[in-house]
Amino acid sequence: MKRTMLCGAAALLIAGGSLSLTVTGAKAAGDEIVLCTIDDLSGDFSIMSTPKVYGYQLAVKEINDAGGIMVDGEQKLIRHVSYDGQSDVARYQQLAQRCIFDNEADVVMAGYTGAEREAARQEVIRNKVIYWHNNQGEGGIADHYSFFSGPTPEQQVMPAIRYMIENVGPRMTFIGADYNFCRAVGDWVRAAANLNGGQIEMEEYFPFGVSQWQATIDRIKGIAPDFQVHCLVGAEHAQFYPQASAAGLKTPVWSNVTIADGYEHLRFSPPSLANMYVSPGYIEDIPSEESRAFAEKIRAARPNIAYVNEHAAFGYVATKAMAIAWERAGTTETEAVIAALEQGVSIPDAPGGPWELDGKQHHAAMHSWLFRVADDHSLEFVSDLGLTAPSFLSDLGIDLTADNPSRAYLPRDFADWADFYK
């Protein structure tokens, strides 16, 4: 269906300025399925986000090389349209409109930070187009048109904080970026601490762009926790690590974004990240054939890639999940494809291990993997934290096959945990 809007495609083209556009797998309009992605290929978050585009490209190539997807009675190829969000939240609404109205996207996948995600997502779902976010997420967004391929705090925060309390000690400090994702992670850390006998001695949030950390480092040293919890985001926040090392702060750290997103163990000189624990849903160091094969395929296409990170895998997985749904539905019509996704989608050979979309929650079951950074910055595999199914929305009584709350829930919305946030 041709989509129109009052401001017109021409206005968007003018507003777009120096948009970076890559199109792969192109055919004539009407003979293709359109995947439109928006990611930070430049700016503060480009290190983290660029590999995700490589994951999309690999999945599209594999699907198209296999003959495409049978929809509307014929085999159709996927056309991948990729835009650069330039690590600028303001661009995401504009680019989402371009995906919808200029490119007539059948699905939009967009955003690194939660703010970028919401700028794009709200525009996409307002126009009743399927949206995917392919990073770690808060786990509480409940919306008919929105799907999530990456790990939730149930799969990262809960098992990892339990491990740290049991194996390192109960006292912790928390520092994070001051935006919705890390605020939500802070809530999940508080739940995990309370459920497992832990104690949070300090909880602070910092704007993006903060790069001087001496006062915070001194405060943590004064508290002397058993371990630190970090949700630091972007190149400036990562400056905490060399500064902490220089200041002699050697307290163990657990992080759900460091290394999984920005492979800081390769970017900073050892031993600045020594004794950090991470629990990604995927990184290239996962000891499995699926992980190795995926990393090799990405490197074959992109020989200069520094590291195959979590986002590369989940961009790939989301594209494969959509291909299954399109084939199952036999159409790209939005409601039919959502119904196909809500039947559940299983990808047993996903890069991080078996992945299965829960149609009632629009989040997926997956493994998470615990690593420790050694003094030389090599990654020591500690444990497979297991296959964890998302249950948070179900625990709140939400079934997205029947309801559409179209809102985000936090752990403090769960009555059983209310006392944790007083």
Secondary structure as GFF3:
##gff-version 3
##sequence-region A 1 422
A	DSSP	alpha_helix	8	16	.	.	.	ID=ss1
A	DSSP	beta_strand	21	24	.	.	.	ID=ss2
A	DSSP	beta_strand	32	39	.	.	.	ID=ss3
A	DSSP	alpha_helix	46	65	.	.	.	ID=ss4
A	DSSP	beta_strand	69	71	.	.	.	ID=ss5
A	DSSP	beta_strand	74	84	.	.	.	ID=ss6
A	DSSP	alpha_helix	89	97	.	.	.	ID=ss7
A	DSSP	pi_helix	98	102	.	.	.	ID=ss8
A	DSSP	beta_strand	107	110	.	.	.	ID=ss9
A	DSSP	alpha_helix	114	126	.	.	.	ID=ss10
A	DSSP	beta_strand	130	133	.	.	.	ID=ss11
A	DSSP	beta_strand	141	142	.	.	.	ID=ss12
A	DSSP	beta_strand	146	148	.	.	.	ID=ss13
A	DSSP	alpha_helix	157	167	.	.	.	ID=ss14
A	DSSP	beta_strand	171	177	.	.	.	ID=ss15
A	DSSP	alpha_helix	180	195	.	.	.	ID=ss16
A	DSSP	beta_strand	199	206	.	.	.	ID=ss17
A	DSSP	alpha_helix	214	223	.	.	.	ID=ss18
A	DSSP	beta_strand	227	231	.	.	.	ID=ss19
A	DSSP	three_ten_helix	237	239	.	.	.	ID=ss20
A	DSSP	alpha_helix	240	246	.	.	.	ID=ss21
A	DSSP	beta_strand	253	255	.	.	.	ID=ss22
A	DSSP	alpha_helix	264	267	.	.	.	ID=ss23
A	DSSP	beta_strand	276	278	.	.	.	ID=ss24
A	DSSP	alpha_helix	289	301	.	.	.	ID=ss25
A	DSSP	alpha_helix	310	329	.	.	.	ID=ss26
A	DSSP	alpha_helix	334	341	.	.	.	ID=ss27
A	DSSP	beta_strand	345	347	.	.	.	ID=ss28
A	DSSP	beta_strand	355	358	.	.	.	ID=ss29
A	DSSP	beta_strand	363	373	.	.	.	ID=ss30
A	DSSP	beta_strand	379	388	.	.	.	ID=ss31
A	DSSP	alpha_helix	392	395	.	.	.	ID=ss32
A	DSSP	beta_strand	407	408	.	.	.	ID=ss33
A	DSSP	three_ten_helix	411	413	.	.	.	ID=ss34
A	DSSP	three_ten_helix	415	421	.	.	.	ID=ss35
###
